[in-house]
Amino acid sequence: MDFQVLRDWHEKFSQELDTVMEFWLRHSHDEEYGGFFTCLGQDGKVYDDLKYVWLQGRQVWTYSRLYRKVPRFRRPELLQAAQAGGEFLLQHARVAPPSQKCAFVLTRDGRPVKIQRTIFSECFYVLGLDELGRATGETRYQKEALTMMEAIVRWVREDPTELGRPQLAGTIPHDSMAVPMMLLNLVDQLSEGDAEAAARFSELGSWSAQQILMHVQRNGTAVLENVSEDGKELPGCLGRQQNPGHALEAGWFLLRYAQCQHDPALLSQTVETFVKQPFYSGWDPEHGGLFAFQDVDRFCPTQLECKMKLWWPHTEAMIAFLMAFADTQDQELLELFDQVAKYSFGKFRDPDTGEWFGYLTQEGKVALTIKGGPFKGCFHVPRALYMCEEILESLIKKTETTGES
């Protein structure tokens, strides 16, 4: 086991986290209306002042988590910005109280522009406000997060009417893996250090994990993005869709769940099925990097970006491989982490103006020079850098304690 690799990467991840956060601290704060600008060009210049609710929640989470967990980020300006973002969400995100439904897009001053028929704006509203409550000690944020969580669970498991989705005759009922993934992540967030919340959401966590596992198909050789409500493969493009990044992200969510449940069988299954397998099927052997979408039967995917290399699958892969290595000490996982990290730092990182590019061609060239937009904000990159730094630090300390080298 080469622990010098761990030490080298720890230093790189730590330095890169500082650089990435400096980019957002310098360019994204709206001092007039609160909240954050996320449509930022390569140099940080704002090219659109629309505010996407899920990215507001994500940035509130990122700032609050770093403030709470990483000593060098325990800076007043970070918490003040997080709180300004949280207050912007409380004042503007919900479009028609008492309905819990949030907008997807707001104007700069908080007027609703668009609503989506999904749960994801609301999920990141919960994630951000819960973490903000932990960082500030103000219980009103967590109380609001729990109220929204109740609505989300009701929409998913009881009555989706408020989401505004008509039940059309030709619609094939199906389960998207994104939904139980998100719920499992929220259970993990809300349960941290809170026995009451852990008990309250225990059944939901179990249900979410089982729903994710239903997406393992073809005798364990494929993780499919969509399955029928009873866990069967669907016909057509919808049923054949694979998303390697999503499978890897689900992998580390399941690893966290298996750790909390002290379930070695689930942990082992997760490593093989959600961590290794999606990587080997999704990695481009010619140019490197993970494909954005695949078809399990190798038809051409219908997504125009299918062969592109996007930032977030690679950040999720780094977390998944390093977390799995920490759990198993399987050297193969450390080697895969090293492989993905080298590609990511070499291709996505911008050494000139900071932060990472999000969109590369199949060959690994920058396709879009923006650093943020409707889908990319202050979340996947800093979350991965923070989590990997934390895991690497733990591994290094363990090595020093045991005397290995």
C-alpha positions in Angstrom: 0.0 0.0 0.0 1.6 3.3 -1.2 0.7 5.8 1.5 2.8 8.4 -0.2 0.0 8.5 -2.7 -2.4 9.4 0.1 -0.2 12.2 1.4 0.4 13.7 -2.0 -3.3 13.7 -2.8 -4.2 15.1 0.6 -2.0 18.2 -0.1 -3.5 18.6 -3.6 -7.1 18.3 -2.5 -6.6 20.7 0.4 -4.9 23.4 -1.8 -7.5 22.9 -4.5 -10.4 23.3 -2.1 -9.0 26.6 -1.0 -8.7 27.8 -4.6 -12.2 26.7 -5.6 -13.8 28.3 -2.6 -11.9 31.5 -3.2 -13.5 31.7 -6.6 -17.0 31.5 -5.2 -16.3 33.8 -2.3 -14.9 36.4 -4.7 -17.5 36.2 -7.5 -20.9 34.8 -6.5 -22.3 36.8 -3.6 -25.2 39.1 -4.3 -24.7 41.8 -1.7 -27.9 43.6 -2.6 -30.6 40.9 -2.6 -28.9 38.0 -0.9 -28.3 34.6 -2.3 -25.7 33.7 -4.9 -25.0 34.2 -8.6 -24.2 30.9 -10.2 -24.1 31.8 -13.9 -20.4 32.7 -13.9 -18.0 32.8 -16.8 -14.5 31.5 -16.8 -13.2 34.6 -15.0 -16.1 34.7 -12.6 -18.0 37.4 -14.4 -21.8 37.1 -14.0 -23.4 36.5 -17.4 -27.0 35.9 -16.1 -28.5 36.9 -12.7 -31.2 34.3 -12.6 -31.1 32.3 -9.4 -31.7 28.5 -9.4 -33.2 27.3 -6.1 -31.4 24.0 -6.0 -28.1 25.7 -6.5 -28.9 28.2 -3.8 -29.6 25.4 -1.4 -26.4 23.6 -2.5 -24.2 26.6 -1.9 -25.8 27.3 1.5 -24.9 23.6 2.4 -21.4 23.9 1.1 -20.6 27.1 3.0 -22.2 25.9 6.2 -20.6 22.4 6.1 -17.1 23.8 5.5 -17.7 26.4 8.3 -18.8 23.6 10.7 -16.4 20.9 9.8 -13.1 22.4 8.5 -11.2 24.6 10.9 -9.6 26.9 8.3 -13.0 27.7 6.9 -14.5 28.8 10.2 -14.6 32.4 9.0 -17.4 34.9 9.8 -17.8 36.0 6.2 -18.5 32.4 5.1 -21.2 31.9 7.7 -22.7 35.4 7.0 -22.9 34.5 3.3 -24.5 31.2 4.1 -27.1 32.9 6.3 -27.8 35.5 3.6 -28.4 32.6 1.2 -30.6 30.8 3.7 -32.7 33.9 4.3 -33.1 34.4 0.6 -34.5 30.8 0.3 -36.9 31.3 3.3 -38.2 34.5 1.8 -38.5 33.6 -1.9 -38.1 29.8 -2.7 -41.7 28.7 -1.9 -43.9 30.0 -4.7 -47.4 29.9 -3.1 -47.4 29.3 0.7 -48.9 27.3 2.4 -47.9 25.0 -0.5 -44.5 23.6 0.1 -43.6 23.7 -3.7 -40.5 25.7 -4.5 -39.6 27.5 -7.7 -36.8 26.1 -9.9 -35.7 29.5 -11.1 -36.1 33.0 -9.4 -35.2 36.4 -10.6 -32.3 38.1 -8.9 -34.7 39.8 -6.4 -36.6 36.5 -5.8 -39.7 36.5 -8.1 -40.6 33.1 -9.4 -39.8 32.3 -13.1 -40.3 28.6 -13.4 -41.5 25.6 -11.5 -40.4 22.0 -12.2 -42.6 19.0 -11.6 -39.9 17.3 -9.5 -38.7 17.3 -5.9 -35.1 18.4 -6.4 -35.4 22.1 -5.6 -37.2 21.2 -2.4 -34.6 18.5 -1.6 -31.7 21.0 -1.8 -33.8 23.5 0.2 -33.8 20.9 3.0 -30.2 20.0 2.6 -29.0 23.7 2.8 -31.3 24.8 5.6 -30.6 21.8 7.8 -26.8 22.3 7.5 -27.2 26.1 8.1 -29.1 25.3 11.3 -26.3 23.1 12.5 -23.7 25.8 11.6 -25.5 28.7 13.2 -27.3 26.9 16.1 -30.6 28.5 15.0 -33.3 25.8 15.2 -35.7 27.7 12.9 -33.7 26.6 9.9 -33.9 22.9 10.8 -37.5 23.2 11.7 -38.3 24.5 8.2 -36.1 21.8 6.7 -38.1 19.1 8.6 -41.4 20.6 7.5 -40.3 20.5 3.8 -39.0 17.0 4.3 -42.5 15.8 5.4 -43.9 17.3 2.2 -41.3 15.6 0.0 -42.0 12.2 1.5 -45.7 12.7 1.1 -45.3 13.6 -2.6 -43.0 10.6 -3.3 -44.8 7.9 -1.2 -48.4 9.0 -0.9 -49.7 11.7 -3.2 -47.8 13.4 -6.1 -50.7 15.7 -7.0 -49.0 18.9 -5.8 -46.1 18.3 -8.1 -48.5 19.0 -11.0 -47.9 15.8 -13.0 -51.0 14.7 -14.9 -51.5 10.9 -15.1 -51.6 10.5 -18.9 -52.8 7.3 -20.5 -49.6 6.6 -22.3 -47.3 7.2 -19.4 -45.3 4.2 -18.2 -45.2 4.2 -14.4 -41.5 3.9 -13.4 -39.0 4.6 -10.7 -36.1 6.9 -11.4 -33.0 6.2 -9.2 -32.6 9.9 -8.6 -35.5 10.0 -6.2 -34.5 7.3 -3.6 -30.9 8.5 -4.0 -31.9 12.0 -3.0 -34.0 10.7 -0.1 -31.3 8.5 1.2 -28.9 11.5 1.1 -31.4 13.6 3.1 -31.9 10.9 5.7 -28.1 10.9 6.2 -28.0 14.6 6.5 -31.0 15.0 8.9 -29.9 12.0 11.1 -26.3 13.1 11.7 -25.8 13.4 15.5 -29.6 13.4 16.0 -31.0 10.2 17.6 -34.6 11.5 17.3 -34.3 12.3 13.6 -32.5 9.0 13.0 -35.3 7.0 14.5 -37.9 9.1 12.7 -36.4 8.5 9.3 -35.1 5.0 9.9 -37.9 3.3 7.8 -37.5 5.9 5.0 -33.7 5.2 4.9 -34.4 1.4 4.6 -37.0 2.0 1.9 -34.8 4.3 -0.1 -31.9 1.8 0.0 -34.1 -1.0 -1.2 -35.5 1.2 -4.0 -32.0 2.0 -5.2 -31.1 -1.7 -5.1 -34.0 -2.4 -7.4 -32.1 -0.7 -10.2 -29.5 -3.5 -10.2 -30.6 -5.5 -13.2 -29.4 -8.3 -15.5 -28.1 -10.6 -12.8 -26.1 -7.8 -11.2 -24.2 -6.7 -14.3 -26.0 -3.4 -14.8 -27.3 -0.5 -12.8 -30.2 1.0 -14.8 -31.4 4.6 -14.3 -35.2 3.7 -14.6 -37.1 0.6 -13.7 -40.7 -0.3 -13.3 -42.4 0.3 -10.0 -42.0 -3.4 -9.0 -38.3 -3.4 -10.0 -38.4 -4.8 -13.5 -36.6 -3.7 -16.6 -38.5 -1.3 -18.8 -38.7 -1.4 -22.6 -37.2 1.2 -24.9 -34.6 4.0 -24.4 -36.0 4.8 -20.9 -35.3 1.3 -19.7 -31.9 0.9 -21.3 -30.5 4.1 -19.9 -27.3 4.0 -17.8 -25.7 7.0 -16.0 -22.3 6.0 -14.7 -22.0 9.1 -12.5 -25.3 8.5 -10.9 -24.5 4.9 -10.1 -21.2 5.9 -8.5 -23.0 8.6 -6.5 -25.6 6.2 -5.4 -22.7 3.9 -4.5 -21.2 6.2 -1.9 -24.7 7.0 -0.5 -25.2 3.3 0.0 -21.7 2.9 1.5 -22.6 5.6 4.1 -25.9 3.8 4.8 -24.2 0.4 5.1 -21.7 1.9 7.6 -24.4 3.3 9.7 -26.4 0.1 9.6 -23.2 -2.0 10.3 -24.2 -4.1 7.3 -21.0 -5.7 5.7 -23.0 -7.6 3.1 -24.6 -4.4 1.7 -21.2 -2.8 1.8 -19.6 -5.6 -0.2 -22.5 -5.6 -2.7 -22.3 -1.9 -3.1 -18.5 -1.9 -3.8 -18.9 -4.5 -6.6 -22.2 -3.3 -8.1 -22.3 0.5 -7.7 -18.6 1.4 -7.5 -16.5 -0.9 -9.6 -19.0 -2.1 -12.2 -20.3 1.3 -13.4 -16.7 2.6 -13.6 -15.5 -0.2 -15.8 -18.5 0.0 -18.1 -18.6 3.8 -18.2 -14.9 4.7 -18.6 -13.8 5.7 -22.1 -10.9 3.4 -22.9 -9.7 5.6 -25.8 -9.7 9.1 -24.3 -10.2 8.5 -20.6 -13.0 10.0 -18.5 -16.5 8.8 -17.8 -19.3 8.9 -20.4 -22.3 11.0 -19.4 -24.9 8.5 -20.6 -24.8 4.9 -22.0 -27.3 2.4 -23.4 -27.0 -1.0 -21.8 -27.5 -2.7 -25.1 -25.0 -0.4 -26.8 -27.6 1.4 -29.0 -26.7 5.1 -29.5 -28.1 7.0 -26.5 -30.5 9.8 -27.4 -28.9 12.4 -25.0 -26.9 14.8 -27.1 -24.2 15.0 -24.4 -23.9 11.2 -24.0 -20.2 11.1 -25.0 -19.2 14.2 -23.3 -17.2 14.2 -20.1 -19.0 16.1 -17.3 -17.5 17.3 -14.1 -19.9 15.8 -11.6 -19.5 12.1 -12.4 -15.8 12.4 -11.9 -16.2 14.1 -8.5 -18.7 11.4 -7.4 -16.3 8.7 -8.6 -13.4 10.1 -6.5 -15.6 10.1 -3.4 -16.9 6.6 -4.0 -13.5 5.0 -4.7 -11.8 6.7 -1.7 -14.7 5.9 0.7 -14.8 2.3 -0.5 -11.0 2.0 -0.1 -11.2 3.3 3.4 -13.8 0.6 4.2 -12.1 -2.3 2.5 -8.4 -1.5 2.0 -8.8 -3.0 -1.5 -5.8 -1.6 -3.4 -7.7 -1.7 -6.7 -10.0 1.0 -5.4 -7.1 3.3 -4.4 -5.7 2.8 -7.9 -9.0 3.7 -9.5 -9.2 6.8 -7.3 -5.8 7.8 -8.4 -6.8 7.3 -12.1 -9.9 9.4 -11.8 -8.2 12.1 -9.7 -5.4 12.5 -12.3 -7.9 12.8 -15.1 -10.0 15.3 -13.2 -7.2 17.5 -12.0 -5.6 17.4 -15.5 -8.7 18.1 -17.6 -11.4 20.0 -15.5 -9.2 22.1 -13.3 -8.5 25.7 -14.5 -5.1 26.8 -13.0 -5.5 30.3 -14.4 -8.7 31.6 -12.9 -9.8 28.9 -10.4 -12.7 26.5 -10.2 -13.3 23.7 -12.7 -14.7 23.6 -16.1 -17.8 21.5 -16.2 -18.2 20.3 -19.8 -15.5 18.6 -21.9 -15.7 16.9 -25.3 -15.2 13.2 -25.6 -11.5 13.9 -26.3 -11.2 15.9 -23.1 -11.1 19.4 -24.5 -13.0 22.2 -22.8 -16.4 22.5 -24.6 -17.9 25.3 -22.5 -15.7 27.8 -20.7 -18.4 28.7 -18.1 -17.7 27.9 -14.4 -21.3 27.9 -13.4 -24.8 27.8 -14.8 -28.3 26.3 -14.3 -26.8 23.0 -13.3 -23.3 23.7 -12.1 -22.8 25.7 -8.9 -20.8 25.7 -5.7 -21.4 22.0 -4.8 -20.0 18.9 -6.6 -16.4 20.1 -6.9 -16.0 21.6 -3.3 -18.0 18.7 -1.8 -15.7 16.1 -3.4 -12.6 18.1 -2.5 -13.7 18.4 1.1 -14.9 14.8 1.5 -11.8 13.4 -0.1 -9.5 15.6 2.0 -11.3 14.4 5.1 -11.1 10.7 4.2 -7.4 11.1 3.2 -6.6 12.8 6.5 -8.2 9.9 8.4 -6.3 7.3 6.4 -3.0 9.1 6.9 -3.6 9.3 10.7 -4.5 5.6 10.8 -1.3 4.9 8.9 0.8 6.9 11.3 -0.8 5.2 14.3 -0.2 1.7 13.0 3.3 2.6 11.8 2.8 1.5 8.2 4.4 3.4 5.3 
